Amino acid sequence: MDYLGIDVSCAVGSLSHGHFPDKDCLLPLISKLLGYAIVAASTIVKLPQILKILNHKSVRGLSMISFELEVVGYTVALAYCLHNGLPFSAYGELLFLLIQALVLVSIIYYFSQPMGAKTWIRPLLYCAVAPTILAGQINPLLFEALYASQHAIFLFARIPQIWKNFTSKSTGELSFLTSFMNFGGSMVRVFTSIQENAPTSVILGSALGVATNFAILSQIVLYQKPRAGEEKKTK
């Protein structure tokens, strides 16, 4: 009995005989179910952040470079998982997160006008390079090195936002719901990555996500009252 790559035969067999499924049967099943749950939740995880910006017509307190680096990180991670044949349940959320991250960055650009010429170089460079990376048309050794660096990319994507929150003692227009789902998703992904026998680098990336997302979530709780007079545009 196999549905969407989930083998439920052992669990059904145990239950039909009046026995609770053992650990070796239950953990892989839970991992698969949680994996697809993350993929489903990822389709809306950044929606609260997008709606908050649109409703307030402000990107106050948001670090533009943080959101740009997120896009780069999602692109590299998605390309790596695609071309290494990992099951969709192990990485599917990256596709939806990338799409939403691109929408989010576009909105931040819109509410950050006017932007200088130097700022536009980054999205133009991304548009030129991203298709090649997603198509996997690069040297395999370079691909591995690029993927290894994406953990640093995600780390440095969080640091500017964490520092901005700390120095201003405010989280501006950051969405609590989006940050909470990011944190929860990272925790679950550590478990599913281990169960799916994902590379150590994948597990490490998820663990870093837990730490950095927890830091931002804690700041939102700590600095829940925004300071008046802050700039409405990112720097």
Phi, psi and omega in degrees: 000108184229121180232120180053037180080008180256117179271110183255005186297318183293321179293316180295319180298316180295315181294324181293337178262011177078019179244145175283135181303142180283174186299317182295337177270320188284317185298314177298324179295314178298320180300314180296315181296317178294323179300314179289331177294320177296317179300316180296316181292330183294341181291343181231005190298325182265358180299317177302321179293317179298314182294324180296318178295315181295320180293320182268349182051043184209146173240031181304129175083358181267136179270113182301316183296329178297314182289327177293317180294328175302315179301315179298315180298315179297323181296312181295315182296317180296314180299317181296313181295320179300314187271004173248007172068026177291148179297147184303325180296341182272344184213359188306330181296335182299324179298311182289325178294322179295315180300313181293324179295322178295319177296317182296316178297320179299320179292319178298318176302315184299316182273004177252012180293148356278149178248145181285168181299325181296326180293323182288342179297322184296308179295327179293320178294320179298314181298332181281326188261325187305316180302322180294319180293314181296329178280351180071022184269051177224164180303134182305319179295321177293323179298315179297317180295321180295319179293320178300325181285343184292337175295319176293324179299312180295323178296312180288343174288330181273326186302313180300322180290318178298317180293319179298318178297317183294315183289328181266351184053038179204150177251011173051236184266016177297137182270125177297317184296316178296317180295322179294317179293324176299317180294311180298318180296322179295320179296314180294323182294330175299313181296313183292326179296321178294316181292329180275004182056040178291158178303152180304325181296326178292316180296319179299318179299319179294321179294320176297323178298321178300312184295312184287322178293326176295321179299314180292319179298319179297321179294323179297320178292318183289319184252042188294339177265111182293146178279138179285150174086002178288155179293148181269357182243151178285160179246000000 
